Amino acid sequence: MAMKVNQNLLLSRILTYMNGTLFNDFYYKIGAFIIDHYLEIENMSEETFLQEGPFQKTDLEAFMGAFGYDNYEEFKLRLYSDYQTRLNQIRVRLFDVKPQEFLKKMDMTIEEKELQDLVSEICKKFFASKRIIVMGALYPLSLSVELQTDMITFGKPFIQYHSYNPMTFTKDDVVIVISGTGRAFNSMKKSMADAHIENAYSVLLTQNKKYRDLADAHTKVLVLPGKFDSVEFNYQLMAIFDLVRLQYFQQYYLTED
């Protein structure tokens, strides 16, 4: 029987933990496994879950207990129920919205057509990717959670980078770097020299115009309005993330339906 549980989406609560934790422990590893197999867990038995992890049964019980569950079937059912709820929310919010109308409301440093093409390209890379990673300054990262939740709901693993969980990037990865001034970007370049981020398709979102020259076939740079103005930067980030969510939903998810 389930304990008293929080009414927020279970996936959102798992992401809140994973994005904020400082430890690469079994809680983090189980959360990462759920994100990687989000659309498969509905048909995954507890035995299979434990084998494929691999995880100890006591660790899974502790993880579920932290979110208010003491039964795998109840936990799995809530994940699936929330998946359906999120899909319905996405359809209601995005079905009749026109990207062009959204673009006209945005204050950008490039032409509307150029931004539309870039967003379409990002969505194309998302669709082809096996993993999406977002990294950068702490507070702006929190603004990507809605995009993160929707992309996982669409079947795309989407995680925040943590230094305690080293990665090696491949051509199947998409990396979003958020750095208003460029300080976080420069720090990551030094600490991730062996991660081969050049193998991935990456997008840098910044207010620092000097990074425009970094753009090439595998790296896109979008300079947002303002000069190291965190309020303006955060507002524009939310607008970009919403536009990507909208474009991906209409460009790929609706066509699959």
Residue, then its C-alpha position, 0 to 999 in steps of 0.5 A: m500500500a502506498m504511503k501519503v505522496n506528494q501530488n506533483l508529477l513524480l518525474s518532476r520530483i525525481l528531476t528536482y532531486m537529481n538536478g540538485t544532489l551532490f552525490n553520485d549514490f544509488y539514489y542518483k543512479i536509480g533516478a538516472f535509470i528511470i530517465d533512461h528507460y522512462l517509456e519502458i518502465e510501464n512494462m518492466s517488472e521489478e525483477t527486470f528493473l533490478q537486473e538491468g540496473p543492476f540495483q539491490k532491492t533494498d536500494l530500490e525500496a529506499f529510493m521509492g520510500a523517499f518519494g512516498y512509495d513502498n510498493y514497486e507496482e504502485f510506484k510504476l503505476r504512478l509514473y505511467s499515470d503521470y506520463q499520461t497526465r503530462l502528455n495531456q497537459i502538453r497537448v492542451r498547452l501547445f496544440d493550437v499555438k503557432p510558432q510564428e506568433f511566439l517568435k514575434k513576441m520575442d526580443m532577439t538579436i537575430e532575424e526571426k527567420e534565422l531564429q526559427d531555422l536554429v530552433s528547427e535545427i535544435c529540434k532535429k538534433f534532439f530527435a536524432s539524439k540518444r541523450i541531451i545534457v544541459m550544463g552551465a550556471l546554477y540558477p539558469l539551469s533550473l529554468s530548463v526543467e519544463l523542457q527537460t520534463d517534456m523531452i523525457t516524456f517524449g522519450k529523450p533522456f535529458i539530464q543536467y551535467h554534474s562534475y561527480n558524474p564524468m561523461t564522454f560525449t559522442k555524436d549521439d549527444v546534444v549539449i546545451v550550455i547556459s552561460g550569461t557572461g561566459r564564466a561558467f562556459n570557460s570553467m567547464k572547458k578547463s574541467m572537461a578537457d577529456a570529455h570530448i564535447e567536440n564530438a557532440y552537437s552543442v548550443l551555447l546560450t549567452q549574452n557575451k557577444k565575443y563567443r559568436d566566433l565559436a559557431d561552426a557546424h557542430t556548435k551553435v551560439l545564440v547571443l541573447p539580448g542584454k549585457f550581463d543582465s540576469v533578469e533579461f537573460n533568464y526571461q529570454l531563456m524561458a522563451i527559447f525553451d518554450l519555443v523549442r518545446l513547442q516546435y518539437f511537439q509540433q514538428y515530431y510528436l504530432t507527426e508520430d501520433 
